[in-house]
Amino acid sequence: MSSDENHPSPSDPSRRRSGSALLFALCNYPALLTTGILRLKELMDSPIEDYPADVQWEHKVFIELVDSYPGLLDRLTNGEEEDIIHAGELLGKGASGARGDDTKTLKSAVLEWPVPKGQAVIPPLSRNIKSDHGFNHEVTSALLCPAGLDWSNAETKQSLKSGETTVRGDQWPMFLYAGCDYDPEDPWKGLLKSEILVFGFKHVFTSLSSVDREPKATHSSNAYLHGMKSVTKGSLAYIATQIRFSLSSSSVFLCTDMVTDSEIFYHSILDLLEDPDESEEVAELMTWWTQFVISQYQQEQRVVKNSRKTSCIARTSKYEY
């Protein structure tokens, strides 16, 4: 399927993060599109509410995905099976490329965030080789330690280091909680509000400079450029998954990696955020994140506009007599 100016192709890199990369970052796109088109025909006879929860969620992702690309649904419904598969492959390629870019830049950046600005991680963590990350370093270990376990406990520490205790993807690490403080009596306290998550989100979705809270006047925020108007549940799960991998000792990001169990981790967060029984807490959480992103964007835009205005005045003054 070809693209034109009004209907960008699914491989259009300018739409990666606002489209496929965040709606379902670790999915099989050809399968998602093929199943979605077939289910649209089935829904002519029965409502989506009659289907299991996981099918409803998958269909929701499909609808949000095709809505991200004007004209894509018409092309898919009117095209042949190979057109659907080709579109899915392009979407997968775009998502994989964006994910690879983020993984590469976060690998080094995340090492600056566990300690206060200006201080160094001791002993130093390698930026190119991850063998000293994960449970092989005190700093990354404390962040990756599953909530409910005490990293300061010698027995727990040795068990995690040796691999005797394996960490599943649905065992959430301490870095997900604000201040790395997990309260078993109030599991929502600080959940998904940690500073390292905020830094990671800024790094990927607003601008690299915004992590230091110093917006630059040279460009608009990435969130604006990628069309993001609010923080999505998918983007939050995506950042948490990326940071978890960056802190780990695994060298290659693979969805099927049984050591990091990234796919299970990613979906476990999405499952919580989509749980109807947690809707009140989730709404508060997403509002908290969206307010952060919007305020960051507005601040950067004011700096950009003021800088441009100052530059215009300066240029104009050259010609005044």
N, C-alpha and C positions, 0 to 999 in steps of 0.2 A: 504493500500500500504506500503510495507516495504521499508527500505532504506539501502543503502550500503555505503561503504567508498567514492565512487566517486559521488554518488547522494544523498546528505543529505536530510533527511526528512524535510517537511515544519516546523516541530516543533523544528528543530535544533536551540537551543538558541543562538548559536554563529552567527546566521544570522538574528536575530530578527530586529535589527535596520537598517541594510542595506537592509532588505527585506520588509516584510509586514508592520512593525510598522510605516514606514514613507511614503510609497506609497499612502496609503489611511487609515490613522490611525483609523478612526471611521466608517469603512464600515462593511457590512455583507459579510463575505468572502465566505460562501457557495453559496450565491446568485450571488456574483461577478463572481465566477468560473463557475457556471452553465450557467449564461447568456453569459459569454465570450465564452464558448465552442460552444453554440448554434449560437452565432453571427459569429463565424469563418465559419460556414457552409453557413450562409446567405451571407457573403462577397465573396463567390465564384461567386455570380450572380450580386452583386452591390458593388461599392467602399464605404469605410467608410465615404467619403466626402458627400455622399448622405444622411447621417443620421444627426439628430439634434446635436447641439454642446454638450449637456450634454451626449448624447450617445457616441459621439466621445471621450470625456474626459474619460468616464468610460472604454471604450475599450482600450484606451491608458494605463490606470492604470492596466488593466488586462494583457496586453502584457508585461509591465515593471515588473509586479509581477511574471509571469511565467518565464520570462527571468532571474530572480534573482536566480532561482533554476534549474540548469542543469538537463534535463531529465523530468522535471515536466510536460511540455506540452504534451510530448509523452504519459506519463502515464495517463494523464487526457483524451486525445482524444481516447486512446485505452481501457480505463477502463469503468466500469459501473457507473451509476448515483450515487450509494452509495459511490464509490471511490472518486468522485468529492466532494460530501458533506463532506466526512471524511477529505479530504485534506483541505477543507475550514475551518472545525472546528479546525484542527491543526494550521492553519495559524492564525485564530482568537485567539486561546489560546496563541500562541507565542506573538502576538501583545498586547494582554491584559496583559500578564505577564511583558513585557518590559515597557508598559505604567504604570503599577502598581508600578514597581521598581522606575521609574523616578518620579512619583507622590510622593512617600514616601520620597525620598532623597531631592527633591526640596522643599518640605514643610518647612523644617528647613533652608535650604541653602538660599532660596530667602529672608529670613528676614534679612540677613546680607548685602544685596546689595543696598537697597534704600538710605542708609546713607554712608558717607565717611568711609573708613576702619579705625578702631580704635574707632569710635564713636558708641554710643548705640542709639537704637530706643527708644524714650520717648513719652508716657509710654511704657514699654516693651510689646512686642507681645508674646503671648503664642506659644510655639513650638508644643504642643500636642493637644490643643483645639483651633479651629478656630473661635469661636464665637466672638472674639474681632478683627477679620480681616474684610476685605471688607469695607463697608461704616460705620463701627463701630470704625475706627481708622483713625486719620488724615493722617498718612503716606500712608497706603494702599488705602485710599479713593482718595488721590490726584493722585495716579498712575492709579486707575481704573476709575476715572471720565471720561465720554465720551468726546472725542475731540469736541470742539465747546462749551462746557459748562464750566463755571468758578466755580471751587470748592471753591474759596474764597468768593463767593457770598453767603450770609447767607440763602437766600431763596432757592437757588439751593442745598446747603448743606443739609438743613432740608428736602427737597423733596426727595433727594436720600437716606438719612438715614432712613426716615419713610417708604420708599417703594412707596410713592405716584408717584414718577417718576420711572418707570421700565426701565431697560437697556436691550435692545435687543442684540442678538448676533452679529448683523451687525453694532452696534454702537461701534466704536473702541475706546479703552481706551488710555489715554495719555501716558502710558508707552511704547507704540509702537513707539513713536517719540523720536529722539535723544534730550536729555535735557528736555524731556516732553514738547517740544515746538511745538505746532501745528499752522501752518500758513494757514488760509483759502484761501489765495491768491495763495499759492503754496503747495497743499496738499501732494506732494511727498517729500517735504523738510524734511529730517531726518526720513522718514517713514521706519520702520523695521530696524533701525540702532541704537537703544537705547542701552545704556550700560547694562541694566538689561537683554536684549535679548542676548547680547554677552556673558554675564556671564552665562546665562542659557544654551546657546549652548555649551560653554566650559565645563560646569558641566556635561552635558549628553554625548557629543560626542568626547571630547578630553581627559580630565582627570579632576578629582576633584581638583587637585592641580593647574591646569592651570588657574583657576579663579583668583588666586593670582599672576599670571604671574611668577610662580616659577616652571618650569618643573622639574619633578623628574627623576632620572636616573634608577629607579627600573623597569619601564615597558614602552612599547611603547604606543602611544596614543590610546584612544578608537576608534577614527576615523579610524586609521589604522587597528586595530584589527577587526572592523566591516566592513571593506572593502570600506569605504567611500573615494572617490577620490575628491569629490566636494560637496558643499552644494546644496541640492535639495530644490525645492519649498515646497515639502511635509514636509521636516525636519524643515524648517523655520516656516511654519504654525503650526506644531506640538509643537515646543518650545513655540511659542506665546500662544498657547492654554493651555499648561501646566503651564506657569507662571501666566496667567490670573486666572486659577483655584487656584493656590497656594496663590495668594493674596486675593482671595475671602473668604467669611465666610462659604461657603459650605464645608461639611465634607467628602462627598463621591463623587468621580468622576463618573458621569453617563452621557452617551451620550444624554439621553433623558431628562435630568434635565432642566426644563423650567426656573429655576432661573438663573443658569449660562449660559444656552443656548449655551453650548460648541460646539455642532455639527454645529450650524448655524455660530458661530464665526469662527471655523476652515475652513468651506467651503467658507465663505466670503473672507478670505485671499487667499485661493486657486483660487477663481474666479478672483480676481484682478490679481494674478500672471500669470494666464492663459489667460487673456484678450488680444487679438491681438492688440487692440488700445493702450495698455500700454506697448507694447513689448520693446520699446527703454528704458524706465525707468526700466522695470523689468530686462533687460539684464545688465544694469549698477548695479542694486542692487545685482543680483546674482554673478556678477564678484567681487564686493566688498566683499561679504561674502566668496566666494571661495578663494580669495587671503588671507583672514584672516586665514581660516582653513589650507590651504597649508603651509603658513609661520609658523603657530603654530606647525604643524606636523613636518616640517623640523627642527625647532628649537629643539623640543623634541628629534628627532632622532639623532641630532648632540650631544646633551648632553648624550644620551644613549650610542652612539658609543664611545665618548671620555672617558666616565666612564669605559666602558668595556676595552678599550685600556689601560687605566691607571691601572686597576686591573690586567690585563695580565702582564704588565711590572713589577708591584709590586711582583706578584707571581714568575715571572722568576728571579728577582733579588735575591730571597732567595737562589737560587741554584748557584749563581755566586761566584767564588772564587777570 
